[in-house]
Amino acid sequence: MKKENAIIEQKKMEVKIKEKQVNIAVQVLPFSKEYDVYPIVDEAIRIIKESGVKHRVTPFETVLEGQYGVLMDVVAQVQEICYEAGADNVLCFVKIQSHRSKTVTIEDKTGKYDK
């Protein structure tokens, strides 16, 4: 009985990551033999802006804030647009911050510097 109760409690505590509010930092490094890569990166940023998710563009990556599943869909779209814009090869670096019981925000990390 104790083992069954422990399993039940563990299942209650399982984190449904796709529903969590997280921060995802995405950096795309497109490579192309024919095209300048900066316009390709601009297209990736356009996709992020048009997605409507909260984000912050920085010199080396863009930080996204929102529901994990939604943000990972945006990351996929970012990679796809790089190919559509002329990339032959794309490196995509992703960093994810999540928390078991709290929402994660961009302001938690950088808000004190925005003043």
N, C-alpha and C positions, 0 to 999 in steps of 0.2 A: 504493500500500500504506500509506503514512504517513497519508493521508487516511482510509482505512478504519479504521486503528487509532485515530485520533483520535475518530472517530465512535463506535467501540465504547467507548472510555474515557469519552466524554461520556455515553453511555447508562448506564454503570455508576454514574456520579455523579448521575444524575437523582434528584431528591428526590421521593419519593412522599408528597406533602403530606397526603393523607387519612389516612395511617398515622402521621404525626409526632405526638409529644406536644407540645402547644402551650398557650399561655394565650390565652384570648379574653375580652375585656371587652365586655359587652353592656349597653347602656343603652336602655331603652324609654321613650318619651314618648307615652303614649296621650292622645287627645283624645276627649271625649264631650260632647254637648249635654245628655244626660240623667243621666249618672252622675258621681260623684266619681272622680277618676282614681287616688287612692291605693289603693283596694281592687283596682283593675285591676292596678296594679303588684304588689300583694301576691299576686295570682294568678300573675303571671309568676314571682315568686320561688318560689312553691309548686311550680311546674312544674320549676324548676331543682333544688330540694331533692329532689323525688320522682324525679328522673332518676338520682340516685345519683352524679353527677359531683362531684368535689371542687370547691368554690367558696368564694368569700368575698364577702359582701354588704357594700357600702360605701354611703355616702350618695348617690352619683351614678351608680354602675354596679355590676354584679356581675361578678367575675372568675371564669372557669371554667378548670379545668385538666384536660387529658385528650387523647384522640386527636382530631385535627382533624375527621374525618368525624362522629364521635359528637357533638362539641360543636356543630357546625353544624346537626345535627338538632335539638338542644336549642334553639338560637337560633330555628329555624323554629317549634318548638312554643310558644316564648315569645310569638312574634308572633300565632300562632293563638289562644292563650288570651286575649290582650288583646281580640281581636274577640269571642270567645265571652263575655267578661265585660262587654261593652258599649261598647268603643271604636268610634268612628266612623272614626278615622284613627290610625295609629301611625307614629311615627318610631322607627327602630331603628338605633342607632349601634353599630358593631362595630369593635373594635381587636384585631389578632392579632399575637402574638409567636411566632416560630418560629426554629429554629436548624438549620443544615445537619446538624450531627453530634451535637448534645447535646439532651437533653430540657430542656424549659423548665418551671420550677415557680414557683408563687406565692412560695414561701419565698426563692427567689433574689432577688426584688425587695424583699420586705417582712420577711423573717425577722428581720433585726437590730432591727426596731422592735417585734417581738412580745414581747420579753423584759421 
